């Protein structure tokens, strides 16, 4: 890697569409004879790319891991561009040297999660509340569509309304719309300090009510979880000197004393939560993500109790639930989830399952896929 001090920019590669790797991918897609392709990276989220045995012998995996490297990084512009196979850990290491970070809190970094896979999965971490999810930070993307054409969408400017918003479309596309090759992300300065504030609650209903009360105020909240003990766990990101004062403001708002963890105590507590979320499922177990609103928390909680599920975490102030459950229960759980008009995605599992619950969204997703991939080169829903 060659650093150019005069520009503050790191450049490692030529333009992506001039690369032999891309040319070979284009040839494969254009010349395929009834085959369907499934791009993947490090398989840190293996259920999102079902095995070929579950989808038919004509499914061809496209390994993108070798297409990696930082293309450009300008700390003064708070932008970083990298190839899709680049591990998120590499981006974080480079950003950290300049006091910057990825505010959408990427997950599965220890399992070599790649930039392309992170975008395609659309998964952000529990500390995304302060600035937003990955969709809010992707500025530009380069990809191959179903015709094998090289497409570049978006731009390296914050205010850009020119053309179709291809970068946002590829977030959560699960490899169904094309092969992500390269992306430019907006980055932010690392917060000066972090703290965790923990409130005990007598009921889940009370925890949800307090979470909405706190969110209604302009506070530097990076994450807000409700765990199986009905504890409301709030993570703050702010100047170190103001963290305790902000925590005390929240206590006064709620009218309840809390446990305040700062510095090392905060880091240890958060690590334990992230380790639970990122650890590989046990044999015969799946990790599921359910998208919802705070109004659904109590109803989903009732469903989890009915299935005797005790391993879950409500994140993002009740907008996301992470659940660990036996594979044998997936089909029945999916039907009950659909009755609540909720949708889920199996993220890590050995079972042949992807989408759960309400699948009405797949109708529109299929129409979009047909537009981007008229010849059906990529796996369908």
C-alpha positions in Angstrom: 0.0 0.0 0.0 1.5 3.4 -1.0 0.4 6.4 0.9 0.4 9.7 -1.0 0.9 12.4 1.7 0.5 15.3 -0.6 -3.1 14.1 -1.4 -3.9 12.3 1.8 -5.1 9.5 -0.5 -4.3 5.8 -0.7 -4.6 4.2 -4.1 -3.9 0.5 -4.7 -5.7 -0.6 -7.9 -6.7 0.5 -11.4 -10.3 1.1 -12.2 -12.4 -2.0 -11.4 -13.8 -2.4 -14.9 -10.2 -2.8 -16.4 -9.4 -5.7 -14.1 -9.0 -9.3 -15.5 -11.0 -10.7 -12.6 -14.0 -8.5 -13.7 -13.5 -9.4 -17.3 -13.7 -13.1 -16.4 -16.9 -12.6 -14.4 -18.5 -10.7 -17.3 -17.6 -13.6 -19.6 -19.0 -16.2 -17.2 -22.3 -14.3 -16.8 -22.7 -13.5 -20.5 -21.8 -17.0 -21.7 -23.8 -19.0 -19.1 -26.0 -21.7 -20.5 -29.0 -22.0 -18.1 -26.8 -21.5 -15.1 -27.6 -19.2 -12.2 -24.9 -17.5 -10.2 -24.7 -16.9 -6.4 -22.0 -14.4 -5.5 -20.5 -14.8 -2.0 -17.6 -13.6 0.1 -16.3 -15.1 3.4 -19.6 -16.8 4.1 -19.8 -15.2 7.5 -23.6 -15.1 7.0 -23.9 -18.5 5.2 -27.7 -18.8 5.2 -27.9 -15.8 2.9 -26.4 -17.8 0.0 -28.1 -21.2 0.1 -26.0 -24.2 -0.9 -26.3 -25.3 -4.5 -27.7 -28.7 -3.3 -30.7 -26.8 -2.0 -31.3 -24.8 -5.1 -30.5 -27.1 -8.0 -27.3 -28.3 -9.7 -27.4 -25.3 -12.0 -26.4 -22.9 -9.3 -22.8 -21.7 -9.7 -21.1 -20.0 -6.7 -19.0 -16.9 -7.5 -16.3 -16.4 -5.0 -15.5 -12.7 -4.7 -12.9 -12.9 -1.9 -9.9 -12.5 -4.2 -11.2 -9.2 -5.5 -10.0 -7.2 -2.6 -8.1 -4.1 -1.7 -8.5 -0.4 -0.8 -9.0 1.6 -4.0 -8.9 5.1 -2.5 -9.1 6.7 0.9 -9.1 10.4 1.5 -9.4 11.1 5.3 -10.0 14.8 4.7 -13.1 14.0 2.6 -14.3 11.2 5.0 -14.6 8.7 2.1 -13.2 5.3 1.5 -13.5 3.1 -1.6 -12.7 -0.6 -1.6 -13.3 -3.7 -3.6 -16.1 -6.0 -2.6 -13.9 -8.9 -1.3 -12.1 -6.6 1.1 -12.5 -7.7 4.7 -14.3 -5.1 6.8 -11.5 -5.6 9.3 -9.0 -4.1 6.8 -11.2 -1.0 6.4 -11.5 -0.6 10.1 -7.8 -0.9 10.7 -7.0 1.8 8.1 -9.7 4.1 9.3 -8.6 3.7 12.9 -5.2 5.1 12.1 -6.9 8.3 11.0 -9.3 8.5 13.9 -12.3 7.4 11.8 -14.8 4.6 11.8 -17.8 2.9 10.1 -20.8 4.3 12.1 -23.2 1.6 11.0 -21.5 -0.8 13.3 -20.7 -3.8 10.9 -21.2 -7.3 12.3 -19.3 -10.6 11.9 -16.0 -8.8 11.4 -14.1 -11.4 13.3 -15.4 -14.0 10.8 -13.8 -12.0 7.9 -17.1 -10.4 6.8 -16.4 -8.6 3.5 -17.5 -5.2 2.2 -19.6 -6.7 -0.6 -21.3 -9.2 1.7 -22.0 -6.5 4.3 -23.7 -4.4 1.7 -25.6 -7.3 0.1 -26.9 -8.5 3.5 -28.0 -5.0 4.5 -27.0 -5.9 8.1 -26.0 -3.1 10.4 -25.0 -3.6 14.1 -26.8 -2.6 17.3 -24.9 0.7 17.6 -26.3 2.2 14.4 -28.9 4.5 16.1 -26.7 7.6 16.3 -26.0 8.0 12.6 -27.9 5.4 10.7 -27.5 2.0 9.0 -25.3 1.0 6.1 -27.8 2.3 3.6 -27.1 5.8 4.8 -23.4 5.6 4.2 -23.0 4.0 0.8 -22.2 6.7 -1.7 -21.2 4.9 -4.9 -21.2 1.3 -6.1 -19.8 -0.6 -9.1 -21.4 -3.9 -10.1 -22.1 -6.4 -12.9 -25.8 -6.8 -13.7 -27.5 -9.8 -15.2 -26.4 -8.9 -18.7 -22.8 -8.9 -17.6 -22.6 -5.1 -18.1 -20.4 -3.0 -15.8 -22.6 -0.5 -14.0 -21.5 2.3 -11.7 -24.1 4.3 -9.8 -24.0 7.1 -7.2 -21.1 9.4 -6.7 -18.5 10.5 -4.3 -20.5 13.5 -3.1 -23.0 13.8 -0.3 -25.7 15.7 -2.3 -26.2 13.7 -5.5 -29.5 13.3 -7.2 -28.3 12.3 -10.6 -29.7 9.0 -12.0 -31.1 5.9 -10.4 -30.0 5.3 -6.8 -28.3 2.0 -7.6 -26.1 2.0 -4.4 -29.2 2.0 -2.1 -30.8 -0.7 -4.3 -27.9 -3.1 -3.7 -28.2 -2.8 0.1 -30.1 -6.0 1.2 -30.1 -7.4 -2.4 -28.6 -10.8 -1.2 -26.8 -11.3 -4.5 -30.0 -11.5 -6.4 -29.5 -8.3 -8.5 -25.9 -8.6 -9.5 -22.3 -8.9 -8.4 -21.1 -6.0 -6.2 -17.5 -5.2 -7.3 -16.6 -2.0 -5.5 -18.2 0.6 -3.1 -17.5 4.0 -1.7 -18.6 4.6 1.9 -18.9 7.8 3.9 -17.1 7.5 7.3 -17.2 9.6 10.5 -14.7 10.5 13.3 -14.5 8.1 16.1 -16.5 9.3 19.1 -14.3 10.6 21.9 -16.0 8.5 24.6 -18.4 5.6 25.1 -20.7 4.6 28.0 -23.4 2.1 28.8 -26.4 2.9 30.9 -28.5 0.0 32.2 -32.0 0.3 33.6 -33.7 -2.6 35.4 -37.4 -3.0 34.5 -40.2 -5.0 36.1 -41.7 -5.8 32.7 -41.0 -5.7 29.0 -43.8 -3.3 28.5 -42.1 -0.8 30.8 -38.8 -1.3 29.1 -40.3 -0.5 25.7 -42.2 2.6 27.1 -39.0 4.0 28.7 -37.0 3.4 25.5 -39.5 5.5 23.5 -39.5 8.2 26.2 -35.7 8.4 26.0 -35.5 8.4 22.2 -37.8 11.4 22.1 -35.0 13.6 23.5 -31.9 14.8 21.6 -29.4 12.5 23.2 -26.2 11.0 21.7 -27.6 7.4 21.7 -25.6 4.9 19.6 -27.5 1.8 20.6 -30.5 0.8 22.7 -31.3 -2.9 23.5 -33.8 -4.8 25.6 -32.5 -8.1 26.8 -34.1 -11.3 28.1 -34.0 -9.8 31.7 -36.1 -6.8 30.5 -33.1 -4.6 31.1 -33.0 -1.4 28.9 -29.3 -1.1 27.8 -28.4 2.3 26.3 -25.0 3.0 24.7 -23.9 6.6 24.5 -21.2 8.1 22.2 -20.1 11.6 23.1 -17.2 13.7 24.4 -15.7 11.8 27.3 -16.1 14.7 29.7 -19.9 14.8 29.2 -20.8 11.1 29.3 -21.7 10.9 33.0 -23.7 14.1 32.8 -25.7 12.7 29.8 -26.3 9.4 31.7 -27.6 11.4 34.7 -29.9 13.4 32.4 -31.4 10.1 31.2 -31.8 9.0 34.9 -33.7 12.2 35.7 -35.9 11.7 32.6 -36.8 8.2 33.6 -36.9 8.9 37.3 -34.8 5.9 38.1 -31.2 5.2 39.0 -29.1 3.2 36.5 -25.9 1.3 36.3 -23.4 3.4 34.4 -20.4 1.8 32.7 -17.6 3.9 31.2 -14.4 3.1 29.4 -13.2 -0.5 30.2 -16.4 -1.6 31.9 -18.4 -0.4 28.8 -16.1 -2.2 26.4 -16.3 -5.5 28.3 -20.1 -5.4 28.6 -20.5 -4.5 24.9 -18.0 -7.3 23.9 -20.1 -9.8 25.8 -23.3 -8.8 23.9 -21.5 -8.7 20.5 -19.9 -12.1 21.2 -23.4 -13.5 21.8 -24.6 -12.1 18.6 -21.7 -13.0 16.4 -20.9 -16.5 17.9 -21.5 -19.4 15.6 -24.9 -21.1 16.2 -24.8 -24.5 17.9 -25.5 -27.5 15.8 -29.1 -27.6 14.8 -29.6 -23.9 15.7 -30.2 -20.8 13.5 -29.6 -17.1 14.0 -32.5 -15.0 12.7 -33.0 -11.3 12.3 -36.6 -9.9 12.4 -37.4 -6.4 11.2 -40.2 -4.7 13.1 -41.3 -1.5 14.9 -41.4 -1.0 18.7 -45.2 -1.6 18.5 -44.4 -5.2 17.6 -42.0 -6.0 20.5 -44.7 -7.3 22.9 -46.4 -9.4 20.3 -43.1 -11.0 19.1 -42.2 -11.5 22.8 -45.4 -13.5 23.2 -44.6 -15.6 20.2 -41.1 -16.3 21.5 -42.6 -17.4 24.8 -45.0 -19.7 23.0 -42.0 -21.4 21.4 -40.1 -21.5 24.7 -37.3 -19.4 23.1 -35.1 -17.7 25.7 -32.2 -16.6 23.5 -33.0 -13.2 21.9 -32.2 -9.5 21.9 -34.3 -6.6 20.8 -32.0 -4.0 19.2 -32.2 -0.5 17.7 -34.9 0.5 20.3 -37.2 -2.3 19.2 -36.7 -2.1 15.4 -34.7 -5.3 15.1 -34.8 -8.6 16.9 -32.0 -11.2 16.9 -33.2 -14.7 17.8 -31.5 -18.0 18.2 -33.8 -21.0 17.8 -33.7 -24.7 16.8 -33.8 -25.4 13.1 -36.7 -27.9 13.7 -38.9 -25.0 14.7 -38.2 -22.7 11.7 -41.1 -23.8 9.5 -43.7 -23.4 12.3 -42.2 -20.2 13.6 -42.3 -18.8 10.1 -46.0 -19.4 9.8 -46.7 -17.8 13.2 -44.4 -14.8 12.3 -46.4 -14.3 9.2 -49.6 -14.1 11.3 -48.0 -11.1 13.0 -47.2 -9.5 9.6 -43.5 -9.7 10.4 -40.7 -10.8 8.1 -37.4 -12.5 9.1 -34.2 -13.5 7.5 -32.2 -16.6 8.6 -28.6 -15.2 8.8 -26.6 -18.2 10.1 -27.8 -21.8 9.9 -27.2 -25.2 8.4 -30.9 -25.4 7.5 -32.1 -24.7 3.9 -34.0 -21.6 4.8 -33.7 -17.9 4.1 -36.9 -15.8 4.3 -39.4 -16.3 7.1 -42.8 -14.9 8.0 -44.6 -12.4 5.7 -43.2 -12.9 2.2 -45.3 -10.4 0.4 -42.2 -8.2 -0.1 -40.8 -10.9 -2.5 -43.4 -9.9 -5.2 -41.8 -6.5 -5.6 -38.3 -7.9 -5.1 -38.9 -10.3 -7.9 -40.1 -7.5 -10.3 -37.0 -5.5 -9.5 -34.8 -8.6 -10.1 -36.4 -9.2 -13.5 -35.6 -5.6 -14.5 -31.9 -5.9 -13.4 -31.5 -9.5 -14.5 -33.9 -10.1 -17.5 -32.1 -13.3 -18.5 -32.3 -14.8 -15.0 -28.6 -15.2 -14.4 -28.8 -14.9 -10.6 -30.7 -16.9 -8.1 -34.3 -16.0 -7.5 -36.3 -15.8 -4.4 
